[in-house]
Amino acid sequence: MDEIEEKKMVEIFLKIIGPSPPCRLNVPSSIKVHELRKMIAGNRHMPIENLRLVLRGNVLHDSENGDDEVVQFNNGDSLIVAVKPKPPPRHFRDEFEDDDDDELRFQLPPSTSKWKRKLFYLLRDKLKFPDMLLMVIFSISPKVWAIIMTWFILASIARRYEVAPLFLLATGFGLIFYNLGHRKQGELSAYSVFNEDFRELPGTLNAEHIDRDIRAGRF
């Protein structure tokens, strides 16, 4: 069993950018990038949040599309290690300088489902969608997206049968009635036509009141 474990370990060379000399490190031949980053940071006393790793010309990332990245090592591989310098204090930056801090970018909440995370990384990293568009896409619930897609399908059918104006008119009335809201028991509507006995809200000014005031000599 010990021999099997020994075969899984390989020796790699760490080429650290800066005054530190190269060194050797024994690591598993297959290891997750975030575990490798933690191991190197602890071994060389480096800040893990600013650590950058480059293997065979490729920058290693902890995850891709929401899944942990795994790297395969061969015995004698060279790994370039660099420490990203800390940004200057905010009061030293130019007020018009574009700040690329990750905290300003749109991020999904931790409770987001796995399939939604994969879609998010695909749109952001592969298709290069801007953050504003991503915010709009992921702020809308799946139910609303289903309604939007259904509307476009029905719109294409209405256009084919040349009833698009009627379809748009029906959509407008549907939006109006959908946004009317619900009144509590005994609550008056701002429109007297919807109230019992056509009761009006106190302070309502209409043509009947103006006519009555003119006849009474109040103007």
N, C-alpha and C positions, 0 to 999 in steps of 0.2 A: 504493500500500500504506500509506503514511504517513497519507493522508487517511482511510482506513478505520479505522486505529488511533485517529486523533484523534476520530472520531465515536463511538468506543466509550467515550471518557472524558467524564465529566460533572463539573460543579462543584457541590459541596454545602456547606451551612453547618453548622458544628458549634456547637451551643449548649451550652457547658460549664457545668454547675451549680457555682456557687462564684464566687470572685473573678476567675477568668480570663475575658477578653473573648471574644466569639464570633469565629470565624475561618472561613476557607474552605479547602476541601481538594478536590483533583482525584482522583477515583477512577474505576475502571471502572464502566460502567452496570450490569454484572452481576458480583457478587463474592460469594465465600463469607464468611459472617459471621466465622469465626475469622481469615480473612485481613484483613478490615476492622478487626477488633479489634486485631490485631497492628500494622497500619499506623497506626492512631490512637495506640496506646500508644507507638510509636516516635517519631511526629511530635510528640506533646505531652508526652513524657517522663512517662507515667502507668503505674502498675502494672497490667499486663494481667490479672492474676488477679482484681482487684477492679473491673474496668471494666464498666459497664452501659450498653447502647446501647438507645435508644428511637426507633423510626421510625413515624410516623403513629399514635401511641398504642399501639404494640405493642412489647413487649420482645423484642429479638433474641437468639436462642439459637444456640450454635454448631452444635448437631445436634438432630435429632428422630427418634426411633425408630432411632437408630444411623446415620442418614444426615446428611451435612453440609448445613446450611441455606444457601441462596443467596438474596440480597436484590437486588431490582431498583431502581435509582435513576433518577430523572429530573433533568434539569438544574435546579438551584435548590432541591432538596429540603433540608429541615432535619432534622438528626439531633441528638437530645439525648444528651449524654454525661455520665455521672455516675460518680463513684468511690465505691464502697461503703466506708464506714469500717471500719477494722480492729477486730475485737472486743477488748475489754479483756483484760488478762492473766487467766489462769484463777484466780489466787489472789484477784482482786478480785470474782469472780462469786459470787453466792449459791449455796451448796452444794445448794439445792433447785431451782435454776433449770433449766428444761428446755433442754438443749443441742441445737441443731439442726445441728450440724456434719455435713457430708456424709460424713465418715469413719466416722460411727456408723451410717450407713444401709447397707443390704445392697447390694452391688455385684457385678456379674458379673465373672469373671476376664477378662483381655484376650484369652485364646484362645477365648472363647465364639463359636460360629458365628453368622452373620448372622441366620438365621431365629429363633434363640433370643433374640437381642438385641431384634429387633422385637417378639416376644411379650412380653418383659420390659417394654419401654417402654409397650406397649399396656396391660398389666395395672397397671403402676405409675402412669402419667400419665393414662390415659383412664378406667380402671375404679377407680382409687384403692385398689388392694389394699395392705394393710399390709405392712411389711417382714417381719414374722414369717411371714406366709402366703407371701410371695414366696420366703423362704428355704427353706420346706418344699417348695414346688413345684419349685424349680430345684436342690434338693439330691438329688432322686430321679431316677434314670436313666430314659431312655425305655423301657428293657426292663421296669423295675418298673412304670412307668405303664401299659404294655401289659398286664401281668399283672393290675393292679388293674381296668382297664376290662373285660378278659375276665371277671374274677370277677363284676363287677356284671351283665354281660350274662347269664352263666350263672345268677346268682341270680334274675334276673327270669324266666328260663325255668323254673327250678325252682319258683318261686312260682306260676307259671301252671298247672303240672301237679301242684301240691300235694305236692311232695317237698322243700320247703324245709328241714325238719328234717334229712333225710338229707343234703342238700347241705351244711348247716352242720357236721354231724358229720364228713363226708368232708373238709371244709376244715380242721377241727381236727386230724384225724389226719395230713393232708398237711403242716400246719405243724410237727407234732411230728417226723415223719420227716425233714422238710427241715432241721430244726435239730439233728438228732442228731450231725452232724459226721462226720469220718472219722478212724479211729485209724491210727496208724503200725504198721508190722510189729512184732509182739511186744508192743505196748502193751495193757495190761489195761483193761477197762471198769470203771466204778464199779459196774455191775450184774453180779453174778457169773453170771447166767443167760446173758449174752452171751459169756462166756469159755469157753475149752476146759476140760473137766472141771470146770466151775463154780468155777474158781479165784476166790478173793476177794482184794481188796487188803489189804495188811498193815495191822493196826489196825482192821479192820472189826468192829463190834460188832453181833451179832444174837442172836436167841433161843437158838440152839444154844450159843453161847459162854456166855451167862448160865446156862443149864441145867447146862453142864459145870462152871462155876465153883461153882455151888451144891452140886452133888454132891461136888465135891472139897473142900468146906468153906472155900472162899476168901472167902465172904461171912459 
